[in-house]
Amino acid sequence: MKQHIVPTNHEIRLEPTEFIVTKSDLSGRITYANRTFMSIANYPESFLLGKQHNLVRHPDMPRGVFRLLWETLGREQEFFGYIKNITSDGSYYWVFANVTPDRDYSGKMVGYFSVRRKPKQETIPKIESLYREMIEIEKRTGPANAPAASAQYLNQKIREMGTSYDRFVLSV
Ligand SMILES: Cc1cc2nc3c(=O)[nH]c(=O)nc-3n(C[C@H](O)[C@H](O)[C@H](O)COP(=O)(O)O)c2cc1C
């Protein structure tokens, strides 16, 4: 269960050499976290294992982004995206995340694997304004339809740019 953390304006910026790595089961429960994740998110390993990844979910993140993430993983494809996360003491950190299906030797999907790195700094304001628009849509739509409505808005905006979601996130 996610605990309530009060967000602050304190930002933690990843070093270009830092990679945050986690693995999860099929429901998103953490089964592995590297030292960088523990030190940035500020949790000991004993606390993290078995917790849902929404432990680091920041309230500024539109639900539509996670709708897209789970839809993509549901098709057994890899997801790329910009994610603002919250630490145990309310600080935030932006990452460029890649989440992929994790398979056993027989090819059976057993969970997911995520590697996150420092995003390009100049991209953050563009993503922030896009996510603010998505959150506005979510507020207007109401909780039940919010993720679908804002994901649809994002897809439509990307279509208008004449590109696909993957090409968009990899190019900004
Ligand atoms: C491997 C993996 C990594 C994830 N990493 C994050 C992450 O860094 N931040 C985040 O907010 N959600 C992450 N998620 C998505 C969460 O599981 C969850 O869908 C999201 O935080 C929204 O949670 P909520 O709908 O309970 O609010 C990840 C999911 C998987 C499978």
The ligand as a Tripos MOL2 file, in Angstrom:
@<TRIPOS>MOLECULE
LIG
   31    33     1     0     0
SMALL
NO_CHARGES

@<TRIPOS>ATOM
      1 C1          9.0190   -2.5010  -14.1120 C.3       1 LIG1
      2 C2          8.1020   -1.3640  -13.7620 C.ar      1 LIG1
      3 C3          8.6490   -0.1500  -13.4100 C.ar      1 LIG1
      4 C4          7.8220    0.9300  -13.0430 C.ar      1 LIG1
      5 N1          8.4200    2.0900  -12.6590 N.ar      1 LIG1
      6 C5          7.6320    3.1050  -12.2170 C.ar      1 LIG1
      7 C6          8.2250    4.3090  -11.7510 C.ar      1 LIG1
      8 O1          9.4410    4.4990  -11.7650 O.2       1 LIG1
      9 N2          7.3930    5.2800  -11.3080 N.ar      1 LIG1
     10 C7          6.0310    5.1350  -11.2770 C.ar      1 LIG1
     11 O2          5.3260    6.0540  -10.8310 O.2       1 LIG1
     12 N3          5.4460    4.0040  -11.7430 N.ar      1 LIG1
     13 C8          6.2150    3.0090  -12.2190 C.ar      1 LIG1
     14 N4          5.6240    1.8610  -12.6900 N.ar      1 LIG1
     15 C9          4.1450    1.8270  -12.8210 C.3       1 LIG1
     16 C10         3.4620    1.4810  -11.5220 C.3       1 LIG1
     17 O3          3.3780    0.0760  -11.4090 O.3       1 LIG1
     18 C11         2.0270    2.0790  -11.4580 C.3       1 LIG1
     19 O4          1.2840    1.6360  -12.5650 O.3       1 LIG1
     20 C12         2.0210    3.6250  -11.4620 C.3       1 LIG1
     21 O5          2.8890    4.1400  -10.4900 O.3       1 LIG1
     22 C13         0.6240    4.1790  -11.2170 C.3       1 LIG1
     23 O6          0.1610    3.7200  -10.0160 O.3       1 LIG1
     24 P1         -1.3250    3.9250   -9.4670 P.3       1 LIG1
     25 O7         -2.2410    3.6900  -10.6400 O.co2     1 LIG1
     26 O8         -1.4930    2.9240   -8.3830 O.co2     1 LIG1
     27 O9         -1.4090    5.3360   -8.9890 O.co2     1 LIG1
     28 C14         6.4050    0.7850  -13.0720 C.ar      1 LIG1
     29 C15         5.8590   -0.4470  -13.4580 C.ar      1 LIG1
     30 C16         6.6930   -1.5010  -13.8150 C.ar      1 LIG1
     31 C17         6.0810   -2.8150  -14.2390 C.3       1 LIG1
@<TRIPOS>BOND
     1     1     2 1
     2     2     3 ar
     3     2    30 ar
     4     3     4 ar
     5     4     5 ar
     6     4    28 ar
     7     5     6 ar
     8     6     7 ar
     9     6    13 1
    10     7     8 2
    11     7     9 ar
    12     9    10 ar
    13    10    11 2
    14    10    12 ar
    15    12    13 ar
    16    13    14 ar
    17    14    15 1
    18    14    28 ar
    19    15    16 1
    20    16    17 1
    21    16    18 1
    22    18    19 1
    23    18    20 1
    24    20    21 1
    25    20    22 1
    26    22    23 1
    27    23    24 1
    28    24    25 2
    29    24    26 1
    30    24    27 1
    31    28    29 ar
    32    29    30 ar
    33    30    31 1
@<TRIPOS>SUBSTRUCTURE
     1 LIG1         1 GROUP 0 **** ****
